[in-house]
Amino acid sequence: MTREIITDVLLALAVLTVAAAALGVAVMPDAAARLHYVTPAAVVAPVLVLLAVFVTEGLDENTGEILLAVLIMIATAPFLSHATIRAIRASDTARGRNTVRDKERP
């Protein structure tokens, strides 16, 4: 009974994290600002789901595979964000728009 409650709470927190991130993406004015709200959905929510699986199943082969997948997601998230913002800036420069860095200059 306790395991089920803890699992439900962890999964509810994961869903709320993704919903809040989606709301942040929806209200931000440009792609660079939206990128900041993708991180909780890409890092925090999978960790919460992993914890829910650990609580439900315990440590076995399947949870080990999920742990490996989450670790890879956490390790690659900064590189993906960096590559995405570089692509946004390159696209803006090619189209003759001001880049994010140019907007911050007085």
C-alpha positions, 0 to 999 in steps of 0.5 A: 500500500505504501509503495503504491502511494509513493509511486503515485506521488512520484509519477504525479510529480513527473507529470506536473514537471512536464506540464509546467515545462510545457507551459513555460515553452508555450509562454516564452517569446523566442526559442532561446528562452523556450529552451530553458524550460525543456530541461526539467522535462528532459532531466527531472521527470525521467529521474522521478519516473526512475524512482517510481520504478525503483519503488515499485519493482526494486533493483533488478535487470529492468530497473538497471536498464532504465537507470542506464537510459536516464544516466545517458539522458542526463549526461547528453542533455547539456550537449543537446541544449548547446547544439540546439542554441547554436543551430538557432543562432546559425539559422537566425544569422543566415536569415539576416536576423539578429541573434540572441547575443545581438539582442542583449547588446545596448 
